[in-house]
């Protein structure tokens, strides 16, 4: 039994980070210095506007925002702190934010 569990753990660790092949691969910007240039160039919604959106529509505040792309689409991965302290992961289109 221990041998099976060890094998399963090793398999999970080996497969961690291996994404299934898709037509579009999501790519996220690691730094905001890179992302800011894309936001300006592509005329995407700024994080300040997303903060207002989160407060108005969710009653929460953004804890973390990451700009990502999939082909020609741009989207934000957000972590929003809701009332009561709950955290929620949300994807928003970077051109026209609406919850997905």
C-alpha positions as CSV (number, residue, x, y, z in Angstrom):
1,X,0.0,0.0,0.0
2,X,2.8,2.4,0.9
3,X,4.5,1.5,-2.4
4,X,1.4,2.4,-4.4
5,X,1.0,5.7,-2.5
6,X,4.6,6.6,-3.1
7,X,4.3,5.7,-6.8
8,X,1.2,7.9,-7.1
9,X,2.9,10.8,-5.4
10,X,5.9,10.5,-7.7
11,X,3.5,10.4,-10.7
12,X,1.7,13.6,-9.6
13,X,5.0,15.4,-9.0
14,X,6.3,14.3,-12.4
15,X,3.1,15.5,-14.2
16,X,2.9,18.8,-12.3
17,X,3.2,21.6,-14.7
18,X,2.5,19.5,-17.8
19,X,-0.5,21.1,-19.5
20,X,-2.6,19.4,-22.0
21,X,-2.0,20.4,-25.7
22,X,-4.5,23.1,-26.8
23,X,-4.8,25.3,-29.8
24,X,-4.2,28.3,-27.6
25,X,-1.7,28.3,-24.8
26,X,-2.3,30.8,-22.0
27,X,0.7,32.9,-21.2
28,X,0.9,35.3,-18.3
29,X,3.2,38.3,-17.9
30,X,5.6,37.8,-15.0
31,X,6.1,41.5,-14.3
32,X,3.9,44.6,-14.5
33,X,6.7,46.5,-16.4
34,X,6.0,44.1,-19.3
35,X,2.3,44.0,-18.8
36,X,1.9,47.8,-18.6
37,X,3.3,48.3,-22.1
38,X,0.9,45.7,-23.4
39,X,-2.0,47.4,-21.6
40,X,-1.2,50.7,-23.3
41,X,-0.4,49.2,-26.7
42,X,-3.5,47.1,-26.9
43,X,-5.7,49.7,-25.1
44,X,-6.8,47.2,-22.4
45,X,-8.6,48.2,-19.2
46,X,-6.3,49.4,-16.5
47,X,-6.1,47.7,-13.1
48,X,-7.4,50.8,-11.5
49,X,-10.6,50.4,-13.4
50,X,-10.7,46.7,-12.5
51,X,-10.5,47.7,-8.8
52,X,-13.6,49.9,-9.3
53,X,-15.3,47.1,-11.1
54,X,-14.6,44.6,-8.3
55,X,-15.9,47.0,-5.7
56,X,-19.0,47.9,-7.6
57,X,-20.0,44.4,-8.9
58,X,-18.6,42.1,-6.2
59,X,-18.3,44.3,-3.1
60,X,-14.7,43.2,-2.8
61,X,-11.1,44.3,-3.4
62,X,-8.4,43.0,-5.7
63,X,-5.6,41.3,-3.9
64,X,-3.7,40.1,-6.9
65,X,-4.0,40.9,-10.7
66,X,-2.1,39.1,-13.5
67,X,-2.4,39.9,-17.2
68,X,-2.5,36.9,-19.4
69,X,-3.0,36.2,-23.1
70,X,-4.3,33.4,-25.2
71,X,-3.6,34.0,-28.8
72,X,-4.9,37.5,-29.5
73,X,-7.2,37.6,-26.4
74,X,-6.1,39.3,-23.2
75,X,-7.6,38.6,-19.8
76,X,-6.9,39.3,-16.2
77,X,-6.6,36.6,-13.5
78,X,-7.7,38.2,-10.3
79,X,-7.8,37.2,-6.7
80,X,-10.6,39.2,-5.0
81,X,-11.2,39.4,-1.3
82,X,-14.9,39.4,-0.7
83,X,-16.8,40.7,2.3
84,X,-16.1,38.4,5.2
85,X,-12.6,37.6,4.0
86,X,-13.4,34.9,1.4
87,X,-11.1,34.9,-1.6
88,X,-12.4,34.3,-5.1
89,X,-10.4,33.6,-8.3
90,X,-11.9,35.5,-11.3
91,X,-11.1,35.7,-15.0
92,X,-12.0,39.0,-16.7
93,X,-11.6,40.0,-20.3
94,X,-9.0,42.7,-20.5
95,X,-10.9,44.7,-23.1
96,X,-14.5,44.4,-21.8
97,X,-14.5,43.3,-18.2
98,X,-17.4,41.1,-17.3
99,X,-17.2,38.0,-15.1
100,X,-16.5,34.7,-16.9
